[in-house]
C-alpha cells in the first residue's frame, strides 16, 4: 500500500471547500448533514475538516448544531441564534451562565437567564452552585445567582436589594407601530401571556419592553378569560 501525501492533502482541501460552500448557504447544521456534504459516514472525517477551518457548537440542543467560527454575528451579550440553534461567544451553556452571573451588577434570577438565553437553565444553575462555580442567595422571595467570590456576591446582593426597593419605572409611551406589533404577535401566539410574549419579542430583536406589552394587554383586554366572576383569578 502506497500513501500519496499530495493526494491526501488534495482530499482534505476539497472537504474544506465543500464545508465552506455548504455553511455559506446554511449557516448552521448537524453532523448528519455535513456527512452528506462530504459523502462520508465517518465522524472523524467531518471533525478533521471542521477543525481545519475552526468551528463552534451550539449551547442549545445538547451541542448538536455546528457553525463555522467566523459566521456568528454575536450581539452585545455574546449571543447569536440561527434556525432555532443558539450559540454563545463563551461556547457552552455552563460557561455562558457563569460569565453572565459573574458580570451582572445585581446578579441574575433563573427567569432572567431563561428569558435571555432562550431555554431552561435551572438544572445547569444548580449544578454550577453545587460545583461552587456560582453562588445562590435568597433575595426578595427569589433565588439570586451571584459570583462565587464573597465580596462580589455581597455587592451584587446589595445592588439587587436596592433595585427591589425602588418603584418600577413608568413604561415608555406606546407608539402606534409598537401597539400593532404586539397585537400581531398576540394573534399569532394567542395562548401566550404578556410576559411570554414580551420574551418572544425580545428574542426576535424587538425594542418593546415587558411593561409596554402589559400596557397593550391592559388597554385592549387581551388575555382575559370571558365568563363568570372568577375568570380573572
C-alpha positions in Angstrom: 0.0 0.0 0.0 1.5 3.3 -1.1 0.5 6.5 0.7 0.5 9.6 -1.6 0.8 12.7 0.6 -0.2 15.1 -2.2 -3.4 13.1 -2.8 -4.3 13.2 0.9 -3.8 16.9 1.1 -6.0 17.4 -2.0 -8.8 15.4 -0.5 -8.6 17.4 2.7 -8.6 20.7 0.8 -11.7 19.5 -1.2 -13.5 18.7 2.0 -12.7 22.1 3.5 -14.0 23.8 0.4 -17.2 21.7 0.4 -17.9 22.6 4.0 -17.2 26.3 3.4 -19.7 26.4 0.5 -22.3 24.5 2.5 -22.1 26.8 5.5 -22.2 29.9 3.3 -25.7 28.8 2.5 -26.9 27.0 5.6 -25.0 28.9 8.4 -25.8 26.0 10.9 -26.1 22.3 10.5 -26.0 18.9 12.3 -23.2 16.3 11.8 -25.5 14.2 9.6 -25.9 17.0 7.1 -22.2 17.6 7.0 -21.6 13.9 6.4 -23.9 14.1 3.3 -21.9 17.1 2.0 -18.6 15.2 2.4 -20.2 11.9 1.2 -18.8 10.1 4.2 -20.1 8.1 7.2 -17.1 9.0 9.3 -17.4 11.5 12.1 -13.6 11.6 12.2 -13.5 12.9 8.6 -16.1 15.5 9.5 -14.3 16.9 12.5 -10.9 16.7 10.8 -12.2 19.1 8.1 -14.1 21.3 10.6 -11.0 21.6 12.8 -9.0 22.9 9.8 -11.5 25.8 9.4 -12.5 26.4 13.1 -16.0 25.6 14.3 -18.3 26.1 17.2 -21.2 24.0 18.7 -24.5 25.4 19.9 -25.2 25.7 23.6 -28.8 24.6 22.9 -29.9 21.2 21.5 -27.2 19.5 23.6 -24.5 21.0 21.4 -26.0 19.2 18.4 -25.7 22.1 15.9 -22.5 23.4 14.4 -21.3 26.5 12.6 -18.0 27.9 11.4 -16.1 30.1 13.7 -16.3 33.2 11.6 -20.1 33.0 10.9 -21.8 34.1 14.1 -22.7 37.8 14.5 -22.8 37.9 18.3 -24.9 40.6 20.0 -23.8 42.7 22.9 -24.4 39.8 25.3 -22.2 37.5 23.2 -25.2 35.5 21.9 -26.3 34.5 18.4 -29.2 32.4 17.1 -29.9 30.9 13.7 -32.7 28.5 12.7 -33.5 27.8 16.3 -30.0 26.9 17.3 -28.4 29.1 20.0 -24.7 30.0 20.1 -22.6 31.9 22.6 -19.2 33.6 22.4 -18.4 31.6 25.6 -19.4 28.4 23.7 -21.0 26.2 26.3 -24.2 26.8 28.4 -22.2 26.4 31.6 -19.6 28.9 30.6 -22.1 31.4 29.3 -24.2 31.3 32.6 -21.0 31.5 34.7 -19.9 34.6 32.8 -23.3 36.3 32.8 -23.8 35.7 36.6 -20.4 36.9 37.5 -20.7 40.0 35.2 -24.2 41.2 36.3 -24.0 44.1 38.8 -27.2 42.7 40.5 -26.8 39.0 39.8 -29.4 37.1 37.9 -32.5 35.1 38.6 -33.5 31.9 37.0 -36.2 33.6 35.0 -33.9 36.4 33.8 -31.4 33.9 32.5 -34.0 31.7 30.9 -35.5 34.7 29.1 -32.2 35.9 27.8 -30.7 32.6 26.9 -33.9 31.2 25.4 -34.0 27.8 27.2 -34.4 26.3 30.7 -31.4 26.7 32.8 -32.4 25.6 36.3 -30.6 22.3 36.3 -27.4 23.9 35.0 -27.7 26.6 37.7 -28.0 24.0 40.4 -25.0 22.1 39.0 -22.9 25.3 39.0 -23.9 26.1 42.6 -23.0 22.5 43.6 -19.7 22.8 41.9 -19.1 26.2 43.6 -18.7 28.0 40.3 -21.5 30.4 41.2 -23.4 31.1 44.5 -27.0 31.5 45.4 -28.7 33.9 47.8 -32.3 34.4 48.8 -33.4 38.0 48.0 -37.0 39.3 47.8 -38.6 35.9 47.8 -36.5 34.7 44.9 -33.2 32.9 44.5 -30.5 35.2 43.2 -27.5 33.7 41.5 -24.3 35.6 42.1 -20.5 35.4 41.9 -18.7 32.7 43.9 -16.4 35.5 45.2 -17.7 36.5 48.6 -17.1 40.3 48.3 -18.5 40.5 44.7 -21.5 38.4 45.7 -22.2 40.8 48.6 -22.1 43.8 46.2 -24.4 42.0 43.7 -26.9 41.2 46.5 -26.9 44.7 47.8 -27.4 46.1 44.3 -30.4 43.8 43.8 -31.9 44.8 47.1 -31.6 48.5 46.1 -33.3 47.7 42.8 -36.2 45.9 44.5 -36.7 48.8 46.9 -37.2 51.2 44.0 -40.6 51.7 42.3 -40.6 50.4 38.7 -40.1 53.0 36.0 -43.2 54.1 34.1 -43.5 52.4 30.7 -42.4 54.4 27.6 -45.3 56.0 25.6 -46.9 53.5 23.3 -46.1 54.2 19.7 -48.7 53.1 17.2 -46.2 50.8 15.5 -45.4 49.1 18.8 -49.1 48.6 19.5 -49.6 47.0 16.1 -46.5 44.7 16.6 -47.8 43.5 20.0 -51.3 42.9 18.6 -50.0 41.0 15.6 -47.8 38.9 17.9 -50.8 38.2 20.1 -52.8 37.0 17.1 -50.1 34.5 16.1 -49.4 33.4 19.7 -52.8 33.7 21.2 -52.1 31.4 24.2 -49.1 33.3 25.5 -49.5 35.8 28.3 -47.8 39.2 28.4 -44.6 38.0 30.0 -44.1 35.2 27.4 -45.0 37.5 24.5 -42.6 40.1 25.7 -39.8 37.5 26.0 -40.6 36.3 22.4 -40.4 39.9 21.0 -37.1 40.5 22.8 -35.6 37.3 21.3 -36.8 38.4 17.9 -35.0 41.7 18.3 -37.9 44.0 19.1 -37.4 47.1 21.2 -40.6 46.6 23.1 -40.4 46.2 26.9 -42.5 43.9 29.0 -44.2 46.9 30.6 -45.2 48.1 27.2 -46.6 44.7 26.3 -48.5 44.6 29.5 -49.9 48.1 28.8 -51.2 46.9 25.4 -52.8 43.8 27.1 -54.4 46.0 29.6 -55.7 48.6 27.1 -57.3 46.0 24.8 -58.3 43.5 27.4 -56.0 40.8 26.0 -55.5 37.5 27.8 -58.7 38.0 29.8 -60.9 34.9 30.0 -64.5 35.6 29.3 -67.1 34.1 31.7 -68.1 34.3 35.3 -66.7 36.5 38.1 -63.9 34.0 38.8 -62.5 34.2 35.3 -59.7 36.6 36.2 -58.0 34.7 39.0 
